Amino acid sequence: AGQLQRATPQEDEEYSYSRDKMEERTRCLEALLPWMEARGCQNLERLDVRIGKELGVFLRDGGRGVMPKDDVIVEVPEEAWLSVPLEVEDPELDLAWKLLEERWKGDASEFAPCAAWLWCWPSLAHPMFWEEEEVDLLSVSRPASSAVREMRARTERRVQQLVSRAR
């Protein structure tokens, strides 16, 4: 599996304001790799998993800097997929619902480490969380502005649909 690197105490001190969140992410990350390995994921040794200041999963590229075309980073077999049929009306909505169901199952879910890992990360970069003033900055590019506004509207509809399903 990928190699874990722990942050130095000094790096940890720099991030003490979010120590609880960092500890949660660390637990999630430490559970994710064995879960992936148990489901037959291959090439996990190519991953550089860092805990601390640079928490996350990075590619261990041996200093090459650029991945050759068609290079396989990690192979993820179907046993590790959280998926829904693509033939449904809104596969993205169904996938979001399935992820919520797995999250609600908690440790009883076969996808618990994966769901927990995804839940550890804020989605504040998503345009649905942008202030209207931030969206307005895109008005210089009609295609970008239109795309972001449509994404926000589509996301709001999906959130409402998910809330309705949950009731």
N, C-alpha and C positions, 0 to 999 in steps of 0.2 A: 504494500500500500504506500501511499504518499508519505513523505517524511514530515513530522511536526517540528516546528522551530518555535521556541518560546521567546518572548520578548525579555529584554533585560529589565531589572528593577527600575532603572532610570526611564526607559521607554514607558513602562507601566505607570510611573508617576505622572508623566505628561498626559496620560489619558485617565487619570483617577476620577475625573468628573463623570465618567460613564462606566465606572468599574463594574456595576451590576450588569449592565448591558454587555460589557466585554466578557464577563464570566459566563453569561448565558450563551453568547455566540461561541465561546470556546467549547462549552459542553456540547452544543449542537454540532460543531465542526468535528470534535473528537468522536462523535457517534456516527457521523456521515460516512467516513471512509470505510470502516468495517462493514457498514450496511451495504455500501456499493460493492465491496469485495465479495460479500456473501451472496450477492445477486449476480455474480459472474462478470462484473465490470473488469475490463482488461486495461493494461498500461497505466495503472494508478501510480506506478513508480515515476511516471513522467510529471506528476503533480508535486508542487512545492507548497505545502500547507503551512501557513504562518499564523501564529497566535500572538497577539500583542498589538504593537503599533500598526503593523501592516496585516492585520487579520484578514485572511481570505485564502482563496485557492488560486495559485498562479502556475504557469507552465514552467517546468524545469527544462530549459532548452539547451543545456550544455554550453551556454555562451554563444550560441549561433545567432541569436537576435531575431532571425526571420525563419518562419516555418516554411519548409519546402511545400510546393503545391501537392495536394493529395496526401500529405502526411497525417497519419492518424494520431490524435492526441490521446483520447480515451475512447474505448469501445463500451457502449452501454447496451446490453441485450434487452430484449423485450420484457424480461422478468423485472427489470428495474424501471420500466416506463410507468408513469402515471398518465394514462391517456383515456380518450373517449373516441367513439366513432366519428369520423369526419363527415359522415352522411347526414348528420343532424342539422337542424336549422341554424344553430349558432354554436359551433364547437368550442369557441373560446369561453362562452358563458357556461357550457356544460363542464368544461375543464376547471373553471373557477369554482363551480359548485362541488365538483368531485374533490378538489383540494380542500375546500371548507369541510366537507364530510370527513376527510382523512384527518384534518386538524381537530375536529370535534371528537373523533375516536380516541385521540391522545395516544398513549403508549400501546393501546390495543390495535392500532393501525399498523398494517404491514409496511406502510410508507412513513411511519412516525419520524425517523431521523431526517428524511428528505423534507417532509412538511415542516418540521421544527426549524430546519436550516433556512428554508425559504421565509419563514415567519420572523426570523431573527433580523432581517434586513429591512430598513425603512424604505418605503416606496415614495418618499417625498420628491424624488426627481421626476415622478410621473406628472405630466401636464395637468392632470385633474387636481393637483394640489397647488398649482401655480396661482399667484394673485393675478387679478385681471390686468393690472399694470404690466406684469411680466409677459402676459400673452400679447398685450398691445404692442410690445417692443418688436414683435414679429410682423407688424403691419407693413414694414418696408418690403416684405416678400409675401406677395399674395398667396403663392402655393404653400409656403410654410405656415402662414397664418391660418389658411383654410384647413390644412391638415391637422394642426393642433386643435383648432376649434371643433372639428369633426371628431377627433379622438376624445376630447373632453365630453362631448355630447353622447358619443357611443358608450363611453365608460359610465357616465351618469345613468344612462338607460340600463346598462348591465347591473349596476349597483342596485337600482330599484327592483330589477327582476330577481336578483339574489335575495334581497330583503323580503320580497313577496313570497318566494319559495320557502324561506325560513319560517314564515309565520304559520 
